[in-house]
Amino acid sequence: YNCLKPNGHALIMIPAYRSLYSKHQKDIGHYRRYDFNEFTELLKDIGFHIKKSRYTCSFLFPPLYLIQRLTDETKFYNKEKQHNKNYPKSKIESHLKPLLNLITSIDSKLNLPFGTSLLFLVQKKENKVFTQTKKIKSIREQILNI
């Protein structure tokens, strides 16, 4: 907030649904996942005007939910492979980029009421310095304690 000029815009994308937080999420550097309404209120408390908000990556939600609820997620995620740039790519991985591009294109047009991420386009309302509220300080402390 403090980095933006008056009336400046920011695009914020964060992971959605607290219930989907997992070991995989922690390993890739996520500290938490967020509830849509709670994060909307947080942005308003900070002083942002929310111009647009939506779920995104909607097509990834059903398989991610099923993998995390019904299986051992470690079978689908290999931390060594994820972080080792010399790890050989499988034949499937070379076909994923066009598929993901198609999925993203369709997802952006549908605007479904669920998804693995939240996307916000926000605008700084005023030329004021943001000061932390008790609620925001609490969230910050929770993150620092992880």
C-alpha positions as CSV (number, residue, x, y, z in Angstrom):
1,Y,0.0,0.0,0.0
2,N,2.7,2.5,1.0
3,C,4.6,1.8,-2.2
4,L,1.8,2.9,-4.5
5,K,1.2,6.4,-5.7
6,P,-2.2,8.0,-5.0
7,N,-4.8,6.2,-7.1
8,G,-2.1,3.6,-8.0
9,H,-3.2,0.0,-8.8
10,A,-2.0,-3.4,-7.7
11,L,-2.8,-6.9,-8.8
12,I,-2.7,-9.4,-6.0
13,M,-2.9,-13.2,-6.4
14,I,-3.0,-15.4,-3.4
15,P,-3.8,-19.0,-2.6
16,A,-7.5,-19.7,-1.7
17,Y,-9.2,-22.0,0.8
18,R,-7.5,-22.6,4.1
19,S,-8.6,-26.2,4.0
20,L,-6.3,-26.8,1.1
21,Y,-3.2,-25.9,3.0
22,S,-0.8,-28.8,3.0
23,K,2.9,-29.9,3.3
24,H,3.2,-29.2,-0.4
25,Q,2.1,-25.6,0.2
26,K,4.6,-25.1,3.0
27,D,7.4,-26.6,0.8
28,I,6.8,-24.1,-2.0
29,G,6.8,-21.2,0.3
30,H,3.2,-20.5,1.1
31,Y,2.5,-19.7,4.7
32,R,-1.2,-19.9,4.5
33,R,-4.2,-19.9,2.2
34,Y,-7.0,-17.3,2.5
35,D,-10.7,-17.0,2.7
36,F,-12.3,-14.7,0.1
37,N,-14.4,-12.7,2.4
38,E,-11.7,-12.4,5.1
39,F,-9.1,-11.2,2.6
40,T,-11.6,-8.7,1.0
41,E,-12.2,-7.1,4.4
42,L,-8.4,-7.0,5.1
43,L,-7.8,-5.1,1.8
44,K,-10.6,-2.7,2.7
45,D,-9.2,-2.2,6.2
46,I,-5.8,-1.4,4.7
47,G,-7.4,1.3,2.5
48,F,-7.7,-0.3,-0.9
49,H,-10.7,0.1,-3.2
50,I,-11.4,-3.3,-4.7
51,K,-12.0,-2.8,-8.4
52,K,-12.3,-6.5,-9.3
53,S,-12.0,-9.7,-7.4
54,R,-12.5,-13.3,-8.4
55,Y,-11.4,-16.9,-8.0
56,T,-9.0,-18.1,-10.6
57,C,-7.4,-21.5,-11.5
58,S,-10.9,-22.9,-11.1
59,F,-10.2,-26.0,-13.2
60,L,-7.4,-27.0,-10.8
61,F,-9.6,-26.9,-7.8
62,P,-11.5,-30.2,-8.2
63,P,-8.3,-32.4,-8.8
64,L,-6.4,-30.5,-6.0
65,Y,-9.2,-31.0,-3.6
66,L,-9.5,-34.7,-4.4
67,I,-5.8,-35.3,-4.2
68,Q,-5.5,-33.7,-0.8
69,R,-8.6,-35.3,0.6
70,L,-8.6,-38.8,-0.7
71,T,-4.9,-39.7,-1.3
72,D,-1.4,-39.5,0.1
73,E,-0.3,-36.2,-1.6
74,T,3.4,-37.2,-1.4
75,K,2.7,-39.6,-4.3
76,F,1.9,-36.5,-6.5
77,Y,4.6,-34.2,-5.2
78,N,8.3,-34.7,-5.1
79,K,10.1,-31.9,-3.4
80,E,13.5,-32.9,-4.8
81,K,12.1,-32.9,-8.4
82,Q,10.4,-29.5,-7.8
83,H,13.5,-27.8,-6.7
84,N,16.2,-29.5,-8.7
85,K,16.7,-27.8,-12.1
86,N,18.8,-30.7,-13.4
87,Y,16.0,-33.2,-12.8
88,P,15.0,-34.7,-16.2
89,K,11.6,-33.7,-17.4
90,S,9.0,-36.3,-18.2
91,K,7.3,-36.5,-21.6
92,I,4.1,-35.2,-20.1
93,E,5.7,-32.0,-18.8
94,S,6.5,-30.8,-22.4
95,H,2.8,-30.9,-23.2
96,L,1.6,-29.2,-20.0
97,K,2.3,-25.6,-21.1
98,P,-0.1,-25.5,-24.0
99,L,-2.7,-27.3,-21.9
100,L,-2.3,-24.9,-19.1
101,N,-2.5,-21.9,-21.5
102,L,-5.8,-23.3,-22.8
103,I,-7.2,-23.9,-19.3
104,T,-6.2,-20.4,-18.2
105,S,-7.9,-18.9,-21.2
106,I,-11.1,-20.7,-20.6
107,D,-10.9,-20.0,-16.8
108,S,-10.6,-16.3,-17.3
109,K,-13.8,-16.2,-19.4
110,L,-16.0,-18.4,-17.1
111,N,-15.4,-16.6,-13.7
112,L,-16.5,-19.6,-11.6
113,P,-17.3,-19.2,-7.9
114,F,-14.4,-21.3,-6.8
115,G,-10.7,-21.8,-7.6
116,T,-7.3,-22.5,-6.1
117,S,-6.4,-18.8,-6.1
118,L,-7.9,-15.4,-5.5
119,L,-7.2,-12.5,-7.8
120,F,-7.7,-8.9,-6.8
121,L,-7.3,-5.7,-8.7
122,V,-7.1,-2.9,-6.1
123,Q,-6.6,0.8,-6.1
124,K,-5.1,3.0,-3.4
125,K,-7.9,5.3,-2.3
126,E,-5.9,8.1,-0.7
127,N,-2.5,9.5,-0.3
128,K,-2.0,8.3,3.2
129,V,0.5,6.1,5.0
130,F,-1.0,2.7,6.0
131,T,-0.8,1.9,9.7
132,Q,-1.3,-1.6,10.9
133,T,-4.6,-2.5,12.7
134,K,-4.7,-5.1,15.5
135,K,-6.2,-7.6,13.0
136,I,-3.3,-7.1,10.5
137,K,-0.7,-7.2,13.3
138,S,-2.2,-10.5,14.4
139,I,-2.0,-12.0,10.9
140,R,1.6,-10.8,10.6
141,E,2.6,-12.4,13.9
142,Q,1.0,-15.7,12.9
143,I,3.1,-15.7,9.6
144,L,6.3,-14.8,11.5
145,N,5.7,-17.7,13.9
146,I,5.4,-20.3,11.2
